[in-house]
Amino acid sequence: MAKILAVSGVFIKCKDPEGYRKWWSDHMGAELTDWGTLEYLPDGKGRSMFAPFKVDSDYFKGSDERFMVNLRVDDVATLIEKARKGGAKIIGDIEDTEYGIFGWFIDPEGIKIELWQEN
């Protein structure tokens, strides 16, 4: 059965991503990855991350919000279809990459949701 396994990440647009990352590292003790994300392994399965992006990033395309939520799931294709049937606006095609399978949609509140299925 297709289901959400965890909130995997919160991505936020900011004016100074480098400065924002540094603030979290210097003041909150967050460890930066080579990608520039702040990641955690709370359950030992997959990553949880907080990732700043440039304000003009088109990774959030389709939504006017300053943030996007990434959900770790077990079946991207089925959940994208469920979202479509529920009236969500599907963004682009499902992508199978070296990092996993990804799909995107805009939820009823206008928030971009990224689904991620680990390889």
N, C-alpha and C positions, 0 to 999 in steps of 0.2 A: 504494500500500500504506500503510495507516495505521501511523504510527510516532511514537515520542517523538523530538522534535528537541532538547530541552535541558531541564535543570532550570531553571525560570524563577523560582522563588521559594521561600523558606522563611519561613513565617509562624509566629510564636511568641507564646503568651499570656504576659503579664508584669504584675506588680503596678503598675508605673509606666511605661506606654509612652512618655510624653513624656521622662521622665528617662533611659530606656534609649536612646531615639533620640539625645538630647543626648550621652550618654556615647560612643556610637559616632561621632558627629560631632566632639566635642571631642577625644577621645583616639585615634581611629583614622582621622580625616580623611575619614570617609564623608560624602558629600553628600546632604542631605535633599531630597526632592521636595516639591511642594505637597501631595501626599497624605500626607506623613509617612513615606514609605518611603525606604529606602536602596537606590538602584538603580545598576546598572552596565550598560554596553554592551560586554561582552567580545568579541563577535564581530560587532558592528554589526547584528545581526538580533535584534529583540526585546529584551526587558529581562530582567535577572536582578535579583531584589530580595530583601531581607531586611526583613521588615515586622513590627514589634511590634503586638499587639492587646491590648485589655483582657482581664484574666483571665476576666471574665464574658461575653465575646463569644460570641454564638451562631453565628458564622461557622464554628466548628469542630464544630457540632452533629453528633452521630452518632459522635463519637470522644471518649474520655476523655483523649487525649494533649494535651500543651501545645503541640504544633506540628502543622503541616500542610505538605505539600509541593505546590507548583504545578509542573506539567510543561507545557511548550510542546509542542503536538502538531500534526499536520497533518490529523487527522480525529477530532474528539471523538466523534461518534456511533458510529463503528466501534469505537473503543477502549473506549467505555462498554459496548458489546455484548460485546466480548471479555472485559472485566472481569466482567460479569454471568455469562457462560458459565464463567468460571474460579472462580465462587463468591463474588465480591465482593458486598458489600451496596451497592446503588446508592442514592445520597442525592438526592432531589428529581428534577426534570426538567432536561434540557439547556436552557440559556438562551442565546439569541442577543441580545447587548447591543451597545451602541455601542463597547465595548472588545474585543469578540470573542465567541466561542462558548465556553461553560463547561459542564462536567459534573463530577460528584463521585461518589466511591465510597470505601468503607472497605476497605482491603486486608486480606490474611489476618492481619497482625499488629495490626490495629485502628487503623491510621494513616489519617487522612483524606487523600485524594489529590484535588487539583483539576486537571482537564485544561483547558487554555486553547488555543484555536485563534484566531490573529490574523485580523482581517478583512482 
